[in-house]
Amino acid sequence: MLAIANLQYAWTFFTTDITRSMHAALDAVQWTLTFFIIAQTVLFPINAYLIDRLGPRLIVTLASILVAVGWIGAGRVNSLPALYLVYAIAGVGAGAVYGGCVGVAMKWFPDRRGLCVGVVAGSYGFGTALTIRPIAYLIEHNGYRTAFIVFGILQGLVVLLAAQFLRMPPTGWLPAGWEAIKAKVKTKVQQSTRDYTPGEMVRSKSFHLLYLMMTLVTASGLMLTAQLKPIGVTYGYDKYALFGGYTVLTLTSSLNQVLNGSARPFFGWVSDRIGRYDTMAIVFVMEAITITILTLVVGHPFWFIAISGLMFFAWGDIYSLFPAAIADIFGSKHATTNYGIQYTAKGVGSILGGPAAAWLMVKAGSWTPVFWSAVLCNVIAAGLALLWLKPRVARVLREETEPPPSKMPASIGGQIEIAKTSD
């Protein structure tokens, strides 16, 4: 997960040089990240299904080749269509790595699902914080093509080696003393008593709500992920040097990824204690507030660094809360495949956060409308989490174990068979 982080989060540092090299408009270049995320997310359900069937070791091993080919290819192509293609190949590889690692965390740790998924997903943010300075150095001194090729090789090798240590728990495995643990967990987190198949999940209204919420919040975060360098260049932050030779833009990106990564285990841990949906509402409102402040202070270097970091801290939670919620509501057995379907919401959000945001900026001549669109996305998602999804999930899960009398079949042979309800 550390090794694939740059494919998404370091992308913004390549955009300006690519526009110059290929004589292309920014919104056309930004389609590269959109194709990456679409390939990552659209094929994610297939990757997740294969991981459930064949195990994470084989699939992630094959993915390491795609991760390397994607960035090495990006350093060698000379046209936008070719760049779109090789970056989409990298997206397929990144999706398989992500699905394997998150799937392992969801199944091994049902009692601390939010925290453990958050730790794994957090690595997807931390990776760029560890490597952004050498990447920026290579881009500045050797060109963006060299940076792509060198790190493409390194990242592919790391994924290949790490894949050999991945495995799923045996079928039916549960932690020691699970019955006692389960009772304690359910006082804080609502969890289903049954395992829903992917087909049952996609027919569920709870899934539709989760999908809409993840699309909205993903779009808001990707607006700044994809556009960070263009925004910084607009205000001269790519040349404004601060501590130790770091530019405002480089320092901002490093801090953003540290906070983005740390948010995932932190808010996962919080959600294990106060519930998924209250945590969602809190952090979505936090993100709306920080983006609102950013529109007012974007022209001040210090506040640009601090507030954008807080925005990424609030945004990072979605990659621990949504997979944990999917496993809570729809069970562990098909959790990898089910979250694979849910994760395609990121692909939809990438269209809004990448080329659509760049197009809006060009039309408006300002980043302000982009910021306000992100604020609106988060406010809507917070309201859906607290006012609609939370009570709906509570009602559905209650019906699973305590169906109303009208749904109880007649007693047969002195026993009553309780019919399970589906959402």
C-alpha positions in Angstrom: 0.0 0.0 0.0 2.9 2.3 0.7 4.3 1.5 -2.7 1.2 2.4 -4.7 0.4 5.7 -3.0 2.4 7.8 -5.5 0.3 6.6 -8.4 -2.5 8.8 -7.1 -1.1 11.3 -4.7 2.1 12.2 -6.4 0.3 12.7 -9.8 -0.2 16.4 -9.2 3.6 17.0 -9.3 3.8 15.7 -12.9 0.9 17.6 -14.4 2.6 21.0 -15.1 5.6 19.4 -16.8 3.3 17.1 -18.9 1.2 20.0 -20.1 4.4 21.7 -21.3 6.0 18.6 -22.8 2.8 17.5 -24.7 1.5 21.0 -25.4 -1.8 20.0 -23.8 -4.4 21.8 -21.7 -4.6 21.0 -18.0 -8.1 19.6 -18.1 -7.0 17.2 -20.9 -4.0 16.1 -18.8 -6.1 15.6 -15.8 -8.1 12.9 -17.6 -5.1 10.7 -17.0 -5.8 10.5 -13.3 -9.5 10.0 -14.0 -8.7 7.0 -16.3 -6.4 5.7 -13.6 -9.1 5.8 -11.0 -11.8 4.5 -13.3 -9.6 1.5 -14.2 -8.8 1.1 -10.5 -12.4 1.1 -9.4 -14.4 -0.4 -12.3 -12.2 -3.5 -12.3 -12.0 -3.5 -8.5 -15.0 -5.8 -8.1 -13.4 -8.4 -10.4 -10.0 -8.1 -8.6 -11.8 -8.5 -5.3 -13.7 -11.6 -6.5 -10.4 -13.1 -7.7 -8.8 -12.3 -4.3 -11.7 -14.1 -2.5 -11.3 -17.1 -4.8 -7.6 -17.4 -5.4 -6.1 -15.5 -2.4 -4.3 -12.2 -2.2 -0.8 -13.5 -2.8 -1.2 -14.5 -6.4 -3.4 -11.5 -7.4 -1.1 -8.9 -5.8 2.0 -10.6 -7.3 0.5 -10.2 -10.7 -0.6 -6.6 -9.9 3.1 -5.7 -9.1 3.9 -6.1 -12.8 1.0 -3.7 -13.8 2.1 -1.1 -11.2 5.6 -1.1 -12.7 4.5 -1.1 -16.3 2.1 1.8 -15.7 4.7 4.2 -14.4 7.6 3.1 -16.6 5.3 3.5 -19.6 4.2 6.9 -18.4 7.9 7.9 -18.6 8.2 6.8 -22.2 5.0 7.7 -24.0 4.7 10.9 -26.1 1.0 11.4 -26.5 -2.0 11.8 -24.2 -3.9 8.7 -25.5 -0.8 6.6 -24.8 -0.5 8.2 -21.3 -4.1 7.5 -20.6 -3.6 3.8 -21.5 -0.5 3.1 -19.5 -1.8 5.0 -16.5 -5.0 3.0 -16.7 -2.9 -0.2 -16.6 -1.3 1.2 -13.4 -4.8 1.7 -12.1 -5.7 -1.9 -12.6 -2.6 -2.9 -10.6 -3.3 -0.4 -7.8 -6.9 -1.6 -7.5 -5.8 -5.2 -7.1 -3.2 -4.3 -4.4 -5.7 -2.1 -2.6 -8.4 -4.8 -2.7 -6.0 -7.5 -1.5 -4.7 -5.5 1.4 -8.0 -4.0 2.6 -9.7 -7.4 2.2 -7.1 -9.1 4.4 -7.6 -6.4 7.1 -11.4 -6.7 7.0 -11.4 -10.4 7.5 -8.6 -10.8 10.1 -9.9 -8.1 12.5 -13.7 -8.1 12.9 -13.4 -6.7 16.5 -11.2 -3.8 15.5 -12.3 -3.4 11.9 -12.3 0.4 11.7 -8.8 0.7 13.2 -7.1 -2.1 11.3 -8.6 -1.2 7.9 -7.6 2.4 8.7 -4.0 1.4 9.3 -3.8 -0.5 6.0 -5.6 2.2 4.1 -3.5 4.9 5.8 -0.4 3.5 4.2 -1.9 4.6 0.8 -1.5 8.1 2.1 1.8 7.8 4.0 3.6 6.4 1.0 3.7 9.8 -0.8 4.8 11.6 2.3 7.9 9.4 2.5 8.8 9.8 -1.2 7.5 13.1 -2.5 10.8 15.0 -2.0 13.0 12.6 -4.0 10.2 12.5 -6.7 10.1 16.3 -6.8 13.9 16.4 -7.0 14.0 14.0 -9.9 11.4 15.9 -11.7 13.2 19.2 -11.2 16.8 17.9 -12.0 16.2 15.0 -14.4 12.7 15.5 -15.8 9.4 13.9 -15.1 10.1 11.0 -17.4 13.1 9.8 -15.3 11.0 10.2 -12.1 8.3 8.0 -13.6 10.7 5.3 -14.7 12.9 5.1 -11.5 9.9 5.0 -9.1 8.0 2.7 -11.4 10.7 0.1 -11.0 11.1 0.6 -7.3 7.4 0.5 -6.6 6.8 -2.6 -8.6 9.6 -4.4 -6.7 8.2 -3.4 -3.3 4.7 -4.7 -4.2 6.2 -7.9 -5.6 8.1 -8.7 -2.4 5.3 -7.7 0.0 2.7 -9.8 -1.8 4.5 -13.0 -0.7 3.4 -12.4 2.9 -0.3 -11.9 2.3 -3.0 -14.5 3.1 -6.6 -14.7 4.2 -7.8 -16.4 7.4 -9.2 -19.9 7.0 -12.9 -20.3 6.1 -15.1 -19.8 9.2 -12.2 -18.4 11.3 -13.0 -16.1 14.2 -10.8 -14.6 16.9 -10.5 -16.5 20.1 -13.4 -15.7 22.5 -15.4 -14.2 19.7 -18.8 -14.6 21.3 -17.7 -12.4 24.3 -16.0 -10.0 22.0 -19.0 -9.7 19.6 -21.3 -8.7 22.5 -19.0 -5.9 23.4 -18.5 -4.7 19.8 -22.2 -4.6 19.1 -22.8 -2.1 22.0 -20.8 0.4 19.9 -21.0 -0.8 16.2 -24.0 -2.2 14.5 -23.1 -5.4 12.7 -25.2 -7.8 10.7 -25.8 -11.4 11.8 -25.8 -12.7 8.2 -23.6 -12.5 5.1 -25.1 -10.8 2.1 -24.0 -11.8 -1.4 -23.0 -9.1 -3.8 -26.3 -9.4 -5.6 -28.3 -8.9 -2.4 -26.1 -6.0 -1.4 -26.6 -4.0 -4.7 -30.4 -4.4 -4.3 -30.1 -2.8 -0.8 -31.1 0.8 -0.3 -28.4 1.1 2.4 -25.8 0.3 -0.2 -27.2 3.0 -2.6 -26.9 5.5 0.2 -23.3 4.5 1.0 -22.5 4.7 -2.7 -23.9 8.2 -3.1 -22.1 9.4 0.0 -18.8 8.0 -1.0 -19.1 9.5 -4.5 -19.8 13.0 -3.0 -17.0 12.9 -0.5 -14.5 11.3 -2.8 -15.2 14.0 -5.4 -14.5 16.7 -2.9 -11.2 15.3 -1.8 -10.0 14.5 -5.4 -10.7 18.1 -6.4 -7.7 19.1 -4.3 -5.7 15.9 -4.8 -5.7 16.3 -8.5 -5.5 20.1 -8.6 -3.1 20.8 -5.7 -0.1 21.7 -7.9 -2.1 23.8 -10.4 -3.7 25.7 -7.5 -0.2 26.2 -5.9 1.3 27.3 -9.2 -1.6 29.9 -9.6 -0.3 31.5 -6.3 3.4 31.0 -7.0 3.8 28.3 -4.3 5.9 26.1 -6.5 8.7 28.8 -6.2 8.1 30.1 -2.7 10.8 28.4 -0.5 10.4 27.8 3.2 12.1 25.5 5.7 15.1 23.5 4.6 14.6 24.4 0.9 11.1 23.0 0.8 8.7 25.0 -1.4 5.3 25.7 -0.1 3.9 23.2 -2.5 6.2 20.4 -1.6 5.7 21.0 2.1 2.0 21.1 1.7 1.9 17.8 -0.2 4.1 16.1 2.4 2.0 17.3 5.3 -1.3 16.5 3.5 -0.3 12.9 3.0 0.9 12.5 6.6 -2.4 13.8 7.9 -4.4 11.9 5.2 -2.7 8.7 6.1 -3.0 9.2 9.9 -6.7 10.1 9.6 -7.6 6.6 8.4 -6.5 4.6 11.5 -7.5 7.5 13.8 -11.1 7.9 12.6 -11.4 4.1 12.2 -10.5 3.8 15.9 -13.0 6.5 16.7 -15.7 4.8 14.7 -15.1 1.5 16.6 -16.1 3.4 19.8 -18.8 5.9 18.8 -20.2 4.2 15.7 -19.6 4.6 11.9 -22.3 7.0 11.0 -21.8 9.5 13.8 -18.1 9.5 12.9 -19.0 10.1 9.2 -21.2 13.0 10.0 -18.5 14.6 12.2 -15.7 14.4 9.7 -17.7 15.4 6.7 -18.8 18.6 8.5 -15.1 19.1 9.4 -14.1 18.8 5.8 -16.8 21.3 4.7 -15.6 23.8 7.3 -11.9 23.5 6.4 -12.6 23.9 2.7 -14.7 27.0 3.4 -11.8 28.4 5.4 -9.4 27.5 2.6 -11.4 29.7 0.1 -10.7 32.6 2.4 -7.0 32.0 3.1 -5.7 30.3 -0.1 -3.6 33.4 -0.9 -1.6 33.1 2.4 1.3 30.5 2.3 1.2 29.5 5.9 -2.6 29.1 6.1 -2.6 27.3 2.7 -0.3 24.7 4.2 -2.2 24.4 7.5 -5.8 24.4 6.3 -5.2 22.1 3.3 -3.6 19.7 5.7 -6.6 19.7 7.9 -8.8 19.2 4.9 -6.9 16.1 3.9 -7.1 14.9 7.6 -10.9 15.2 7.5 -11.0 13.5 4.0 -8.8 10.5 4.7 -11.4 8.8 7.0 -13.5 7.6 4.1 -11.0 4.8 3.2 -11.5 3.3 6.6 -15.1 4.1 7.4 -16.7 2.9 4.2 -15.1 -0.5 4.0 -15.8 -1.1 7.7 -19.4 -0.1 7.2 -19.8 -2.4 4.2 -18.5 -5.4 6.3 -20.6 -4.3 9.3 -23.9 -4.1 7.3 -23.4 -6.9 4.8 -21.2 -9.4 6.7 -17.6 -10.6 6.4 -17.9 -13.6 4.0 -18.2 -11.6 0.9 -16.6 -8.4 2.3 -13.8 -8.1 -0.2 -16.1 -8.4 -3.2 -18.8 -6.2 -1.7 -16.3 -3.4 -0.9 -14.9 -3.9 -4.5 -18.4 -2.9 -5.8 -18.6 0.0 -3.3 -15.2 1.3 -4.3 -16.3 2.0 -7.8 -17.9 5.2 -6.3 -14.4 6.6 -6.3 -14.3 6.3 -10.1 -17.5 8.3 -10.4 -16.1 10.9 -7.9 -12.8 11.1 -9.9 -14.7 12.5 -12.9 -16.2 15.3 -10.8 -12.9 15.9 -8.9 -10.5 15.8 -11.9 -11.5 17.0 -15.4 -14.9 18.5 -14.2 -13.2 20.6 -11.5 -10.5 21.7 -14.0 -13.2 22.6 -16.5 -15.1 24.6 -13.9 -12.0 26.5 -13.0 -11.3 27.4 -16.6 -14.9 28.6 -17.2 -15.0 30.6 -13.9 -11.4 31.9 -14.1 -11.1 31.0 -10.4 -10.8 28.1 -8.0 -13.5 29.5 -5.7 -16.4 27.7 -7.4 -14.5 24.4 -7.2 -14.0 24.9 -3.4 -17.7 25.7 -2.9 -18.8 22.6 -4.9 -16.6 20.5 -2.5 -18.2 22.1 0.5 -21.7 21.3 -0.8 -20.8 17.7 -1.4 -19.7 17.2 2.2 -22.7 18.9 3.7 -25.0 16.6 1.7 -23.0 13.5 2.7 -23.1 14.4 6.4 -26.8 14.9 6.4 -27.3 11.5 4.6 -25.1 9.7 7.1 -26.8 11.0 10.2 -30.4 11.6 9.3 -31.0 8.7 6.8 -28.4 6.0 6.8 -27.9 5.6 10.6 -31.6 5.0 11.4 -32.1 2.9 8.4 -29.3 0.5 9.2 -30.4 0.3 12.8 -33.9 -0.7 11.7 -32.8 -3.3 9.2 -30.3 -5.0 11.5 -32.9 -5.0 14.3 -35.3 -6.8 12.0 -32.7 -9.4 11.2 -32.8 -10.6 14.8 -36.2 -9.4 16.0 -38.6 -9.5 13.1 -42.0 -7.9 13.9 -44.9 -10.4 14.7 -46.4 -9.9 11.3 -43.3 -11.4 9.7 -43.2 -14.5 12.0 -44.4 -17.7 10.4 -46.8 -20.0 12.3 -45.4 -22.4 14.9 -44.6 -25.8 13.5 -44.1 -28.8 15.8 -43.8 -26.5 18.9 -41.0 -24.4 17.4 -41.0 -21.1 15.7 -38.6 -20.6 12.8 -37.6 -17.0 12.5 -37.4 -15.7 8.9 -34.4 -13.6 8.2 -35.2 -10.3 6.5 -33.0 -8.7 3.9 -32.5 -5.1 3.2 
